[in-house]
Amino acid sequence: MTKLNELLGEDLFKQVAEALKGKGANGKDISLVIDDGENPDVAALKAKIKTLEDEAAKAKKPDDKGASEDEMKDAAALKARIKALEDEAAAAKTTYEQERAKDKLNFEIEKALGNAKLKGTNSLKAVLGILDMEKIKLEGDKLQGLDDQVEALKKSDPQWFEPKNSFGFKGVHIAEGSPEPLGDAETEQWRKEAGLTD
């Protein structure tokens, strides 16, 4: 498994980890790992199914003429256990895929909000609490329904966003008709009037 902190670097990984705390199913922290797509629970259930299928293959079929009544019961029980485990594995896989899709959606939303220049973690939490998550969908790699909500929030609650020009520097503009610099005599006169001379 490749860890996300190896891909993002420690600083960015810590920021993402902090932003995802408590965002998983039932308020759990989201695990920041990229894996091969196979849930460990699903893999364990598949291994159990394989073992039971091997046992069932060794047991005689119920319709074999030489099978005893106990062997027929064992084979039927094994088939029932295999079916139950297959159903459990399918349910676990579905749940896992839904959680991964939700985690990916949340990650993409938070990434997009970071690009929207939120002021910090508190602003991120506030904006996430206000967003109508039902209207936001992830179609391929593109979020649908987020931009409109963010633009509306920028107008209604601008305190959560960085201003467009956060440095406030607008350049130097020399006005036409600027006065000529003061001469030495004029500078002395000004200093006397201001009380800056001895």
Sequence and secondary structure as in RCSB ss.txt:
>XXXX:A:sequence
MTKLNELLGEDLFKQVAEALKGKGANGKDISLVIDDGENPDVAALKAKIKTLEDEAAKAKKPDDKGASEDEMKDA
AALKARIKALEDEAAAAKTTYEQERAKDKLNFEIEKALGNAKLKGTNSLKAVLGILDMEKIKLEGDKLQGLDDQV
EALKKSDPQWFEPKNSFGFKGVHIAEGSPEPLGDAETEQWRKEAGLTD
>XXXX:A:secstr
 EEHHHHH HHHHHHHHHHHTT SGGG     EE  S  HHHHHHHHHHHHHHHHHHHS  TT TT  HHHHHHH
HHHHHHHHHHHHHHHHHHHHHHHHHHHHHHHHHHHHHHHHTTB SHHHHHHHHHHS GGG EEETTEEESHHHHH
HHHHHH GGGB  TTTT        TT      HHHHHHHHHHHT   
